[in-house]
Amino acid sequence: MADGPTAIPASVLRNLADKLYEKRKNAALEVEGVVKQLTAVGDHDKVTAVINLLTNEFTYSPQANHRKGGLIGLAAATVGLTTEAAQHLEQIVPPVINSFSDQDSRVRYYACEALYNIAKVVRGDFIVFFNQIFDALCKLSADSDANVQSAAHLLDRLVKDIVTESDQFSIEEFIPLLRERMNVLNPYVRQFLVGWITVLDSVPDIDMLGFLPDFLDGLFNMLSDSSHEIRQQADSALSEFLQEIKNSPSVDYGRMAEILVQRAASPDEFTRLTAITWINEFVKLGGDQLVPYYADILGAILPCIADKEDKIRVVARETNEELRSMEADPAEGFDVGAILSIARSQLSSEWEATRIEALHWMSALLNRHRDEVLAFLNDVFDTLLKALSDPSDAVVLLVLEVHAVIAREPKHFRQLVVFLVHNFRIDNSLLEKRGALIIRRLCVLLDAERVYREVSTILEGESDLDFASIMVQALNLILLTSTELSHLRDLLKKSLVNAAGKDLYLALYASWCHSPMAIISLCLLSQTYQHASSVIQSLVEEDINVKFLVQLDKLINLMETPIFAFLRLQLLEPGRHIWLLKSLYGLLMLLPQQSAAFKILRTRLKTVPSYSFSGDRINRSLSGNPYANKYHVTCGSHVAEDGRIDEDAQNTQSGMNFPLRLQQFEQMQHQHRLLSKSEAPARHNSLLASKDLQSPEEAPRPSMVPEIKRPPSRSAHRGPGQR
């Protein structure tokens, strides 16, 4: 230290601490000359003493002007050292870097200027301090003083030039430093970082692509920056890296896929588009590397299929199709359970397009990996059942297709139908709004007869009689109206002459007993007209209620449709179809005369050729029927079911046992009446309670509905077809 003052004149030291820049500059030139002379004679001890003097007495001084002089003096000393400067950098650079955090902005400015001059001299030898300098520059890029920022930018450009030329730069040591700062929000720092990433990526000998997973998330984070310039720079850098990925034989797709999946859910539209574009390329390029990440990728793609931005939707759909077309093996890491779980979770998405694609995935998995999917059936079955209540018809139809594929095995078929009936039971709106759609589609996918037989078996033992009645009415209406069930209707029409038709008739009969109108409809469809008449005659006062009349109204209207054209044509021969005529007149007598259904049916019956119910005419009409005395009705008449029946049909019909069927129907209706009576007091009490709660102004007014006029008594004695 003693040699320092003797090497540099006192006047120079005074000027070095002067407040005037010109004096400090001239003093620095004097220092440069002294150091140059000492270097020339090889007196390194005195050079070290000079540097220590400048550091301790000036750069670390509490006086700002001293610190300024010390910085300019260190830069001058470095210039004086020329080629010998490298061996003194450990003394020179640290105090300069320390000055970057000085409270005085002018000191920070001179520190940038000093380090710039030092770097110009030492060039590559400067790299040993790169991490410290990079950290300092990162802070200075966001400095509050514009002059300091400007000086830092100049220094930054020089450091970049030095790094790109150097073979001593360590990318492995630099990446952790970069990664720590990638999530900084300051726009100046972000520009600084993107600039360095771009520069280093341009150096052929530096493999930035290999370290891309370390800072990829930070780049994506910059895509949503408020500054257009930063977004553009980040996008440009990402585009360059994506191009390199396409041309590179070795890329770590897995780590980056995890980042992209998260960014695909970004609230920023541009970030989502960029992420989904990258995922699209990864799916095409990644191959086996991406198999373990398929579930995560799918979880990112499905929501984007319904994105509000058209470009994102297009890329997401393309990626989804590409991913689904790949045939991966569970033995290779393809996790069927994970993908199935993603598809199941997306069934609750608010977007219809996403729910539809989730179902397509379930269907694809069932077709390719059926055994593996069935192993997870308990995890997804309830969700699939709930999806039957989806507001979208397209979704419901796809859900049914998935259910149908699952239900190929008898046990799964039974499970599906049981759960379906259960859902109808607990959710009346599902049956009302979607019942027809669901039943019809299942009949197409799983065979109508099989579906109806299974549902009928379940409803036969149903304890909730009200639900059973509603369900049977719904099934009956579907049976009578749906084009998909035309085969079942044709089979039932032949129930008297065909073993398969009889078997189906008997299979449905027990559950159809829950609804009088369903049984009557079944009898009319299967042409068991005498049994229909017996059922009508067995009805009691309690059976003729509003619900019954509503169902009867529907039936009368259905009888005017092409489905019952065969029945209307049979009315042309009343002598051969006397029980049909009697059944229709029985229904007519149950209808209120002022109802539209009464007028429709009465108009139809008026067109029937004149015929009498006299016993002689009945006997004569049936005298040519070989089966005339085979069926005994409860009234004691020996009359057969309508229609021509050959010997084989006689054997078929003998298995119907209509008296037993009628008894079965009456017993079931008796149970319904008992239930209705048991519930009546509760309904009555509820009604009274509601009336008590009403204010006098809210009390119900007397009914203004006029009474139904009774027809003249003589009309009751007119025969069928008479006017």
PyMOL commands that set and color helices and strands:
alter all, ss='L'
color gray80, all
select helices_A, chain A and resi 3-7+10-16+21-40+44-59+64-101+105-140+146-165+171-181+187-201+209-222+228-247+253-263+269-304+310-325+330-332+336-346+352-368+370-375+377-389+393-406+410-426+428-446+448-460+465-481+483-493+499-512+516-525+529-538+541-543+546-558+562-570+578-590+596-606+615-622+647-654+658-693+696-698+713-717
alter helices_A, ss='H'
color red, helices_A
deselect
rebuild
show_as cartoon
